[in-house]
């Protein structure tokens, strides 16, 4: 079966996503995890050290300026599921306006980033990478802030890793994920509707307010 960008988008709408066994594998298989990782947009955890790094603003963050560079950064590891076919498919999705990348730069070099697919108010994260300390954390802090401001309701991380859990990601059932996805698909959102936050300090303030609001809600319901 030939996988086209249109088929790929339909797969995302039903809650499944593609992978390859290795970078050289021409075959693509579909994944539908029983347990799904999600990153609540109002629950991103900013540690004291990450908050300080954000406030120092030593990174430059951009959106959609080097999509293929981000994919290649994510694939730059001894073992990867990002094959040539996967790379080409997402490049085509990016050209169609359905796939996006957030880039983290330092001293003129690409040092981190994350990319994924948007459908309605869902951002389906695919992969991220880091070549400097905390670059991927900075990318996720910036992206979750931006997605919330643009009206997104769901950040799908596919799987829950220790790294993602430390940033506030949680694991939910397949059924709960599909309910959240269905709701997100019914809501309009546009990742290009607003500019990125102007500074890391602004991102840190956004997440601090979210944490305070969540704590207040938890106190009221306990």
C-alpha positions, 0 to 999 in steps of 0.5 A, a space after each residue: 500500500 502506498 502511503 500518501 499525505 492524504 492517507 497519513 492525515 486520515 490515519 491521524 484523525 483515527 488516532 494512529 501514526 506511522 513508523 519504520 523499523 530502521 532508517 533504511 527500511 522502505 516499509 511503513 507500519 501503523 501504531 495504535 498504542 493501548 496507552 497514549 502519552 499526552 502533555 497537558 497544555 496547562 500542566 507543563 512543568 518548568 523547573 527552577 533551572 529551566 525557568 532561569 535558562 528561559 529568562 536568560 534568553 540565550 536561545 533564539 526560537 523560530 517556527 517553520 524556518 528549518 523543517 527538514 533541519 529539525 527532522 534530520 536533527 531528530 534522525 541524527 542518532 544511531 537508531 531511528 524510525 525516521 526513514 527516507 520515506 517518512 522524511 519525504 512524507 512529512 516534508 510533503 505535509 509541511 508543504 501542505 501546511 499540516 506539519 510544523 517545526 519549532 527550532 531552537 538556535 544558539 550562536 547561529 546554529 540549530 541546536 534543538 527542535 520539535 516537529 509534529 502534525 496539526 489537525 483541528 486543535 490537536 498537535 500530534 508531536 512526532 519527535 524532538 532533539 537537543 544538541 545543547 543542554 535543555 534545548 529540547 525542554 526550551 522547545 517544548 516550553 515555548 511550543 506548549 505556551 504557543 499552542 495554548 495561546 493559539 487555541 489548541 487543546 491536545 498535545 499528543 506525545 504518542 508515548 510517555 518517556 521519563 523525560 516527558 513525564 518530568 515535564 508534566 506529560 501523563 499517560 491515558 488510555 486509548 479510549 480517553 485519547 480518542 475522546 480528546 482527539 475527537 473533541 480537538 478535531 471539532 475545534 478550530 485552531 491555527 498554529 500560525 494565528 499568533 506570533 511566537 512569544 517574544 521572549 523566554 521570560 514571557 514563556 516562563 511567566 505563562 507557565 507559572 500562571 498556569 501552575 498557579 491556576 491549576 493549584 488553585 483549582 485543585 485546592 477548591 475541589 479538594 
